[in-house]
Amino acid sequence: MAEKDIEQQHEEQLKGESAWAGVGKYLLHRAKPHLPPWLGVLGAGVAGEGAHLMWADSPWGAAGLTLSSVALTGAAWWAGRSASAQRRLHSAITVAAGSAWVTAAALSGPVSHPVIDLYAMGGPVLALSWNVRMVMRRNADPVGDSSDKGLLEKVGLARTKLGTPKVEPNKVTVPYALPAGEATNDDVSKSLPRIASALDVPTTAVRYRPDPGSARKGELVIVPEDMLREVIWYPGPSAPGGSIAEPLVIGVYDDGRELRLTLPQAIHLLVMGVTGSGKTEAALDVMAEVLTRRDVAVWLSDPKRGQDLGEAFGACDWVVTTQDGAALMIAAFEAVIPARQLWLGSHGYRSWEPAAAVRQDDPAHTCREDGTACGCPGMPYLVGWFEEAANTLRAVDDDAFTGIAQEARSAGASLVVSMQRASGYQISTDTRASLPAALCMGVDERDAGFALPSEVLDAGANPGAWGNKRPGYCYLVSAGVDEELWSTPSRTFRN
């Protein structure tokens, strides 16, 4: 009931008839909603007396009443499955107490002690508990503005039903169901900034996960405190001597989980962020993880001539620092792909796996026609890293770069393309489409769509809110990463 209606009702009550007849009518009117629990207590007393007259000396009656009490309590619990947990428990306790008293009254007599004492004390307590519940439900104080319902009404999602919240440290997940035929999950996406405003949290702290099987159901995820504000220094390689097929740990999510990237699953990676967004630190994190794995070779093109990644030069297999060198590397990459595909096919590999990087002593992976082990040297995974790729793309044929991206997957190779903006002026649509994974740092709001899929932005991801004000903050979209984490803010380690 609106606050205006409540005030109007109160004014009408004050102006009502003040004679004793009017007072009596008013009191009866106000008491009527509270009578059912008391009538229930009275009915239990009558039922106990009747049951005593019929089954006082019958053992079968005692057994039947006991089973009926249990069955009625179970039915009350089952019937309340769609109600709130408090109402369901309150109903079940009331039914259990009432049916147990009727059974006791039938066997011992309703006026015997302590049966009559339990009736005299327990009956009013149960009735009053329901009266109190009713009063609390009809509280006319204007608290709606601070309730979930009031909040949803404010942001244009009135009549949305919320499920039981799941509360974790610094994270609240609330299932929702929009009114059928009135709203869709797109409306939730559009309302996320207003929800953040109503809760007084950053826009990146509110996101949603739509139910893939429903157009109107999903979950709201709220992270009230920014746990990424504190710098987390790089703890060292997560798996030194391990395989490149194992996840690279490059940071943490805002709920404390590790930020993991698996390059063979990601296939090709776009690293994007404005100057000062922490893109170089992120690159060092990925590079440090890659270079400490046993079965990978790294080709690095760095037009900045080691200004940022110079510490990694000595561990790379090939480094170029000029546009001519980058063009040569791209041509070499283009030429090596069919050779790698031929090697994998001749050794019985449908795709690259860690076993392909070691000496081929397994007859199941031999290139010999007689089926004996060939003993060929292994072929490591290949990572081609193009730092500040916008400069490189201006100097080479973009179609060749696109061809590499499309063909390298089956050859056990990945491209890492790092640039400030992946707009159509910097990189062709075909090449951008061939980079399925993205590590997006802070960007200009107009560029977010070049780095992240539209469904991730709709779910609440907002790298444009960071720009260069939150160095290291990022979103990771990649195969092998749970989709619910694609719109979850994270932060890379500081080196």
C-alpha positions as CSV (number, residue, x, y, z in Angstrom):
1,M,0.0,0.0,0.0
2,A,1.4,3.4,-0.9
3,E,2.3,5.9,1.8
4,K,-0.5,8.3,0.6
5,D,-3.2,5.6,0.9
6,I,-2.1,4.8,4.4
7,E,-2.2,8.4,5.5
8,Q,-5.7,8.7,3.9
9,Q,-7.0,5.6,5.7
10,H,-5.6,7.0,9.0
11,E,-7.3,10.3,8.4
12,E,-10.6,8.6,7.7
13,Q,-10.3,6.5,10.9
14,L,-9.8,9.7,12.9
15,K,-12.8,11.3,11.4
16,G,-15.0,8.2,11.8
17,E,-18.0,7.9,14.2
18,S,-17.0,8.3,17.8
19,A,-20.1,6.9,19.5
20,W,-19.9,3.6,21.3
21,A,-21.6,1.8,18.4
22,G,-19.1,3.2,16.0
23,V,-16.2,2.3,18.3
24,G,-17.6,-1.2,18.6
25,K,-17.8,-1.6,14.8
26,Y,-14.3,-0.2,14.3
27,L,-12.8,-2.6,16.9
28,L,-14.7,-5.6,15.4
29,H,-13.5,-4.6,11.9
30,R,-9.9,-4.3,13.1
31,A,-10.1,-7.6,15.0
32,K,-11.5,-9.7,12.2
33,P,-8.3,-10.3,10.3
34,H,-6.7,-11.6,13.6
35,L,-9.5,-14.0,14.5
36,P,-8.7,-17.1,12.4
37,P,-5.7,-18.3,14.6
38,W,-7.9,-18.1,17.7
39,L,-10.8,-19.9,15.9
40,G,-8.2,-22.5,15.1
41,V,-7.2,-22.9,18.8
42,L,-11.0,-23.2,19.6
43,G,-11.5,-25.8,16.9
44,A,-8.5,-27.8,18.2
45,G,-10.2,-27.9,21.7
46,V,-13.5,-29.1,20.2
47,A,-11.7,-31.7,18.1
48,G,-9.8,-33.0,21.2
49,E,-13.0,-33.4,23.1
50,G,-14.7,-35.2,20.2
51,A,-11.7,-37.5,19.7
52,H,-11.6,-38.4,23.4
53,L,-15.3,-39.4,23.3
54,M,-14.7,-41.7,20.3
55,W,-11.2,-43.2,20.8
56,A,-10.3,-42.8,24.5
57,D,-10.0,-46.6,25.1
58,S,-9.1,-47.6,21.5
59,P,-5.4,-48.6,20.8
60,W,-6.3,-48.5,17.1
61,G,-7.6,-44.9,17.5
62,A,-4.3,-43.9,19.2
63,A,-2.3,-45.4,16.4
64,G,-4.4,-43.8,13.8
65,L,-4.3,-40.3,15.4
66,T,-0.5,-40.5,15.7
67,L,-0.1,-41.4,12.0
68,S,-2.6,-38.7,11.1
69,S,-0.6,-36.2,13.1
70,V,2.6,-37.1,11.3
71,A,0.9,-37.1,7.9
72,L,-0.7,-33.7,8.4
73,T,2.6,-32.2,9.5
74,G,4.3,-33.6,6.4
75,A,1.5,-32.3,4.2
76,A,1.9,-28.8,5.7
77,W,5.6,-28.9,5.1
78,W,5.1,-30.0,1.5
79,A,2.4,-27.5,0.8
80,G,4.6,-24.7,2.0
81,R,7.5,-25.4,-0.5
82,S,6.7,-22.3,-2.5
83,A,6.5,-20.1,0.6
84,S,9.3,-18.4,2.4
85,A,11.4,-20.6,4.7
86,Q,10.1,-18.7,7.8
87,R,6.5,-19.1,6.9
88,R,7.0,-22.8,5.9
89,L,8.6,-23.6,9.3
90,H,6.0,-21.6,11.2
91,S,3.1,-23.4,9.5
92,A,4.7,-26.9,10.1
93,I,5.3,-26.1,13.8
94,T,1.7,-24.9,14.3
95,V,0.2,-28.0,12.6
96,A,2.5,-30.4,14.5
97,A,1.7,-28.8,17.9
98,G,-2.0,-28.7,17.2
99,S,-2.3,-32.3,15.9
100,A,-0.1,-33.6,18.7
101,W,-2.3,-31.9,21.3
102,V,-5.5,-33.4,19.7
103,T,-3.9,-36.8,19.9
104,A,-2.9,-36.3,23.6
105,A,-6.4,-35.0,24.4
106,A,-8.1,-38.0,22.7
107,L,-6.1,-40.4,24.8
108,S,-5.9,-38.7,28.2
109,G,-8.9,-36.3,28.1
110,P,-8.8,-32.6,27.2
111,V,-9.2,-31.5,30.8
112,S,-6.6,-33.8,32.3
113,H,-3.3,-32.4,33.4
114,P,-1.0,-31.5,31.7
115,V,-3.1,-31.6,28.6
116,I,-5.4,-28.7,29.7
117,D,-2.3,-26.7,30.8
118,L,-0.6,-27.1,27.4
119,Y,-3.9,-26.0,25.8
120,A,-4.3,-23.0,28.1
121,M,-0.7,-21.8,27.6
122,G,0.3,-23.1,24.2
123,G,-2.9,-22.2,22.3
124,P,-2.7,-18.5,22.9
125,V,1.0,-18.4,22.2
126,L,0.5,-20.0,18.8
127,A,-2.4,-17.7,18.0
128,L,-0.5,-14.6,19.1
129,S,2.5,-15.7,17.0
130,W,0.3,-15.6,13.9
131,N,-1.2,-12.3,14.9
132,V,2.3,-10.8,15.3
133,R,3.3,-12.2,11.9
134,M,0.3,-10.5,10.4
135,V,1.0,-7.2,12.0
136,M,4.6,-7.3,10.8
137,R,3.4,-8.1,7.2
138,R,1.0,-5.1,7.3
139,N,3.5,-2.7,8.6
140,A,2.6,0.7,7.2
141,D,5.9,2.3,7.7
142,P,7.4,3.5,4.4
143,V,10.3,1.1,4.3
144,G,9.7,0.0,0.7
145,D,12.3,2.4,-0.7
146,S,15.0,0.3,1.0
147,S,13.6,-3.1,0.1
148,D,14.6,-5.2,-2.9
149,K,11.2,-4.6,-4.4
150,G,11.5,-0.8,-4.1
151,L,15.0,-0.9,-5.7
152,L,13.7,-2.9,-8.6
153,E,10.8,-0.6,-9.1
154,K,13.2,2.3,-9.2
155,V,15.3,0.8,-12.0
156,G,12.3,-0.2,-14.1
157,L,12.1,-3.9,-13.1
158,A,8.9,-3.9,-11.1
159,R,7.1,-7.2,-10.4
160,T,10.4,-9.1,-10.7
161,K,10.6,-12.0,-8.4
162,L,13.8,-12.6,-6.5
163,G,15.0,-16.0,-5.3
164,T,17.0,-16.9,-2.2
165,P,20.3,-14.9,-2.3
166,K,23.5,-16.8,-2.1
167,V,25.9,-14.8,0.1
168,E,29.6,-15.4,-0.1
169,P,32.5,-13.2,1.1
170,N,32.2,-9.9,-0.8
171,K,29.7,-11.4,-3.3
172,V,25.9,-11.8,-3.4
173,T,24.2,-13.8,-6.1
174,V,20.4,-13.4,-6.4
175,P,18.3,-15.4,-8.8
176,Y,15.6,-13.4,-10.5
177,A,12.5,-14.1,-12.7
178,L,11.1,-11.2,-14.7
179,P,7.3,-11.0,-15.2
180,A,6.4,-13.3,-18.1
181,G,5.6,-11.4,-21.3
182,E,6.6,-8.0,-19.8
183,A,10.4,-8.0,-19.8
184,T,13.5,-9.9,-21.0
185,N,17.1,-10.3,-19.9
186,D,17.9,-7.4,-22.2
187,D,16.0,-5.2,-19.8
188,V,18.2,-6.4,-17.0
189,S,21.3,-5.6,-19.0
190,K,20.1,-2.0,-19.6
191,S,19.2,-1.6,-15.9
192,L,22.7,-2.6,-14.6
193,P,24.0,1.0,-14.3
194,R,20.9,2.1,-12.5
195,I,21.1,-0.8,-10.1
196,A,24.7,0.1,-9.4
197,S,23.6,3.7,-8.8
198,A,20.8,2.6,-6.4
199,L,23.3,0.4,-4.5
200,D,26.0,3.1,-4.6
201,V,28.7,0.8,-6.0
202,P,30.8,1.1,-9.2
203,T,29.2,0.0,-12.4
204,T,31.6,-2.9,-12.7
205,A,30.4,-4.3,-9.3
206,V,27.0,-5.3,-10.7
207,R,26.6,-7.9,-13.5
208,Y,24.2,-10.5,-14.5
209,R,24.2,-14.1,-15.8
210,P,21.2,-14.9,-18.0
211,D,19.7,-18.4,-17.9
212,P,20.5,-19.9,-21.3
213,G,17.2,-21.8,-21.2
214,S,15.1,-18.7,-20.5
215,A,14.6,-15.2,-21.8
216,R,13.4,-13.9,-18.5
217,K,15.5,-15.7,-15.8
218,G,19.0,-15.4,-14.6
219,E,21.2,-14.2,-11.7
220,L,22.3,-10.8,-10.5
221,V,25.8,-10.8,-9.1
222,I,26.8,-7.9,-6.8
223,V,30.4,-7.4,-5.5
224,P,30.1,-4.5,-3.1
225,E,33.8,-4.0,-2.3
226,D,36.6,-3.7,-4.8
227,M,39.0,-6.4,-3.7
228,L,41.4,-5.6,-6.6
229,R,42.5,-2.2,-5.3
230,E,45.6,-3.7,-3.5
231,V,48.5,-4.4,-5.8
232,I,49.3,-8.2,-6.0
233,W,52.9,-8.8,-6.9
234,Y,53.8,-11.6,-9.3
235,P,54.4,-14.6,-7.1
236,G,56.6,-16.4,-9.6
237,P,55.9,-19.0,-12.3
238,S,52.9,-21.2,-11.5
239,A,54.2,-24.3,-13.1
240,P,58.0,-24.0,-14.0
241,G,59.0,-26.9,-16.2
242,G,55.4,-27.7,-16.9
243,S,53.6,-27.9,-20.2
244,I,52.2,-25.0,-22.2
245,A,48.9,-27.0,-22.2
246,E,48.6,-26.2,-18.4
247,P,46.9,-22.9,-17.4
248,L,49.0,-19.8,-17.2
249,V,48.2,-18.0,-13.9
250,I,48.4,-14.3,-14.6
251,G,46.3,-12.6,-11.8
252,V,43.2,-12.9,-9.7
253,Y,39.5,-12.2,-10.0
254,D,37.6,-9.9,-7.7
255,D,36.3,-12.9,-5.7
256,G,39.8,-14.3,-5.1
257,R,39.9,-17.0,-7.8
258,E,43.0,-17.3,-10.0
259,L,43.0,-15.6,-13.4
260,R,43.9,-18.5,-15.7
261,L,44.7,-18.5,-19.4
262,T,45.3,-21.7,-21.4
263,L,46.9,-20.7,-24.7
264,P,46.2,-23.9,-26.7
265,Q,42.5,-23.5,-25.8
266,A,42.5,-19.8,-26.4
267,I,44.2,-20.4,-29.8
268,H,44.9,-16.7,-30.5
269,L,44.8,-13.8,-28.0
270,L,44.2,-10.1,-28.4
271,V,45.7,-8.0,-25.6
272,M,44.2,-4.5,-25.7
273,G,44.4,-1.5,-23.5
274,V,45.1,2.2,-23.5
275,T,48.5,3.7,-22.4
276,G,48.7,3.4,-18.7
277,S,46.1,0.6,-18.4
278,G,48.7,-2.0,-17.4
279,K,49.0,-3.8,-20.7
280,T,52.7,-4.1,-20.5
281,E,52.5,-5.6,-17.0
282,A,49.9,-8.1,-18.3
283,A,52.2,-9.0,-21.2
284,L,55.1,-9.6,-18.8
285,D,52.9,-11.9,-16.7
286,V,51.9,-14.0,-19.8
287,M,55.4,-14.0,-21.1
288,A,56.9,-15.1,-17.8
289,E,54.5,-18.0,-17.6
290,V,55.0,-19.0,-21.2
291,L,58.8,-18.9,-21.1
292,T,59.0,-21.1,-18.0
293,R,57.2,-24.0,-19.7
294,R,59.2,-26.8,-21.2
295,D,57.5,-27.4,-24.6
296,V,57.1,-24.0,-26.2
297,A,59.0,-21.8,-28.6
298,V,58.4,-18.0,-28.7
299,W,58.9,-15.7,-31.6
300,L,58.7,-12.0,-30.5
301,S,58.2,-8.9,-32.6
302,D,58.8,-5.8,-30.5
303,P,58.9,-2.5,-32.4
304,K,59.7,-0.7,-29.1
305,R,63.1,-2.4,-29.2
306,G,63.0,-3.9,-25.7
307,Q,61.8,-0.8,-23.9
308,D,59.1,-2.9,-22.2
309,L,59.8,-6.6,-22.9
310,G,63.6,-6.4,-23.2
311,E,64.0,-8.7,-20.1
312,A,62.4,-11.5,-22.1
313,F,64.5,-11.3,-25.2
314,G,67.2,-13.7,-24.0
315,A,64.6,-16.5,-23.4
316,C,62.8,-16.1,-26.7
317,D,63.8,-18.3,-29.7
318,W,63.6,-15.4,-32.2
319,V,63.3,-11.6,-31.6
320,V,62.8,-8.9,-34.2
321,T,62.6,-5.1,-33.5
322,T,62.0,-3.6,-36.9
323,Q,59.1,-3.5,-39.3
324,D,61.2,-5.4,-41.9
325,G,62.0,-8.0,-39.3
326,A,58.3,-8.2,-38.4
327,A,57.4,-8.8,-42.1
328,L,60.0,-11.5,-42.3
329,M,58.6,-13.2,-39.1
330,I,55.1,-13.1,-40.5
331,A,56.4,-14.7,-43.8
332,A,58.2,-17.4,-41.8
333,F,55.1,-18.0,-39.7
334,E,53.1,-18.4,-42.9
335,A,55.7,-20.8,-44.3
336,V,56.1,-23.0,-41.2
337,I,52.4,-23.7,-40.7
338,P,52.1,-26.3,-43.5
339,A,55.3,-27.9,-42.4
340,R,54.0,-28.2,-38.8
341,Q,50.7,-29.6,-40.1
342,L,52.5,-32.2,-42.2
343,W,54.7,-33.2,-39.2
344,L,51.6,-33.6,-36.9
345,G,49.7,-35.6,-39.5
346,S,52.6,-37.9,-40.4
347,H,53.0,-38.7,-36.7
348,G,49.3,-39.5,-36.1
349,Y,48.3,-36.3,-34.2
350,R,45.0,-34.7,-35.1
351,S,46.1,-31.6,-33.2
352,W,49.1,-30.6,-31.1
353,E,49.4,-32.1,-27.6
354,P,52.3,-32.2,-25.1
355,A,53.3,-35.7,-26.3
356,A,54.2,-34.1,-29.7
357,A,57.0,-32.0,-28.1
358,V,59.1,-34.9,-27.0
359,R,61.1,-37.5,-28.9
360,Q,58.7,-39.8,-30.7
361,D,59.4,-43.2,-29.2
362,D,55.8,-44.3,-29.2
363,P,54.8,-46.6,-32.1
364,A,51.4,-45.0,-32.0
365,H,53.0,-41.8,-33.2
366,T,55.5,-42.8,-35.8
367,C,56.1,-41.6,-39.3
368,R,57.5,-44.9,-40.4
369,E,55.4,-47.1,-42.6
370,D,56.5,-50.3,-40.8
371,G,54.8,-49.0,-37.6
372,T,58.0,-49.0,-35.5
373,A,58.9,-46.0,-33.4
374,C,60.6,-43.3,-35.5
375,G,62.5,-41.5,-32.8
376,C,62.0,-38.1,-34.5
377,P,62.7,-35.0,-32.4
378,G,59.6,-33.5,-30.9
379,M,57.9,-30.3,-32.1
380,P,57.2,-27.7,-29.4
381,Y,54.2,-25.5,-29.4
382,L,54.8,-22.2,-31.2
383,V,53.8,-18.7,-29.9
384,G,54.1,-15.7,-32.2
385,W,53.9,-12.5,-30.1
386,F,53.4,-9.2,-32.0
387,E,53.8,-6.3,-29.6
388,E,52.4,-2.9,-30.7
389,A,50.9,-4.8,-33.6
390,A,49.3,-1.7,-35.1
391,N,52.7,-0.6,-36.4
392,T,53.4,-4.1,-37.8
393,L,50.0,-4.3,-39.5
394,R,50.6,-1.0,-41.3
395,A,53.8,-2.4,-42.8
396,V,52.7,-5.8,-44.0
397,D,49.9,-7.3,-46.0
398,D,46.9,-7.7,-43.6
399,D,45.6,-10.6,-45.6
400,A,48.7,-12.6,-44.8
401,F,48.3,-12.0,-41.1
402,T,44.6,-13.0,-41.4
403,G,45.7,-16.3,-43.1
404,I,48.1,-17.1,-40.3
405,A,45.4,-16.6,-37.7
406,Q,43.0,-18.9,-39.6
407,E,45.5,-21.7,-40.3
408,A,47.8,-21.7,-37.2
409,R,45.2,-23.5,-34.9
410,S,45.7,-26.9,-36.6
411,A,49.5,-26.4,-36.6
412,G,50.0,-26.2,-32.8
413,A,50.6,-22.4,-32.9
414,S,49.1,-19.3,-31.3
415,L,49.3,-15.7,-32.1
416,V,49.3,-13.0,-29.4
417,V,48.5,-9.6,-30.8
418,S,49.0,-6.6,-28.5
419,M,47.7,-3.2,-29.4
420,Q,46.0,-0.1,-27.9
421,R,42.9,-0.2,-30.2
422,A,41.6,-3.0,-32.3
423,S,39.4,-0.7,-34.4
424,G,38.7,-1.2,-38.0
425,Y,41.3,1.4,-38.8
426,Q,44.0,-0.7,-37.1
427,I,43.1,-4.3,-37.8
428,S,40.8,-5.9,-40.5
429,T,37.5,-7.4,-39.5
430,D,38.6,-10.8,-40.7
431,T,41.8,-10.7,-38.6
432,R,39.9,-9.5,-35.5
433,A,37.4,-12.4,-36.0
434,S,40.3,-14.8,-36.1
435,L,41.4,-13.8,-32.6
436,P,38.8,-15.5,-30.5
437,A,40.3,-14.8,-27.0
438,A,40.8,-11.3,-25.5
439,L,42.6,-9.9,-22.5
440,C,41.0,-6.4,-22.3
441,M,42.5,-3.8,-20.0
442,G,41.1,-0.3,-19.5
443,V,40.0,1.2,-22.8
444,D,38.2,4.2,-24.1
445,E,34.5,3.7,-23.8
446,R,34.1,3.8,-27.5
447,D,36.5,1.0,-28.1
448,A,35.2,-1.6,-25.7
449,G,33.1,-3.3,-28.5
450,F,36.3,-4.0,-30.4
451,A,37.8,-6.1,-27.6
452,L,34.8,-7.8,-25.9
453,P,31.8,-9.6,-27.4
454,S,28.5,-7.8,-27.1
455,E,27.0,-10.4,-24.8
456,V,29.9,-9.9,-22.3
457,L,29.3,-6.1,-22.4
458,D,25.6,-6.7,-21.9
459,A,26.3,-8.8,-18.9
460,G,28.0,-5.9,-17.1
461,A,31.6,-5.8,-18.3
462,N,32.7,-2.2,-18.6
463,P,36.4,-1.7,-19.4
464,G,35.6,1.8,-20.4
465,A,35.0,2.7,-16.8
466,W,38.7,2.1,-16.0
467,G,40.6,3.8,-18.8
468,N,44.1,4.3,-17.4
469,K,42.8,4.9,-13.9
470,R,42.9,1.2,-12.8
471,P,46.2,-0.2,-14.1
472,G,46.1,-4.0,-14.4
473,Y,42.3,-4.3,-14.2
474,C,41.1,-6.5,-17.0
475,Y,38.5,-8.9,-18.4
476,L,39.5,-12.3,-19.9
477,V,37.3,-13.9,-22.6
478,S,38.7,-17.2,-23.7
479,A,37.8,-20.8,-24.4
480,G,38.6,-22.9,-21.3
481,V,37.4,-20.0,-19.0
482,D,33.9,-20.3,-17.5
483,E,31.5,-18.0,-19.3
484,E,30.3,-16.6,-16.0
485,L,33.9,-15.2,-15.5
486,W,34.0,-13.4,-18.8
487,S,32.2,-10.4,-17.3
488,T,34.0,-10.7,-13.9
489,P,36.7,-8.0,-13.3
490,S,40.2,-9.3,-12.6
491,R,43.6,-7.8,-12.1
492,T,47.0,-9.0,-13.4
493,F,50.0,-9.3,-11.2
494,R,52.5,-6.4,-10.9
495,N,56.1,-7.3,-12.0
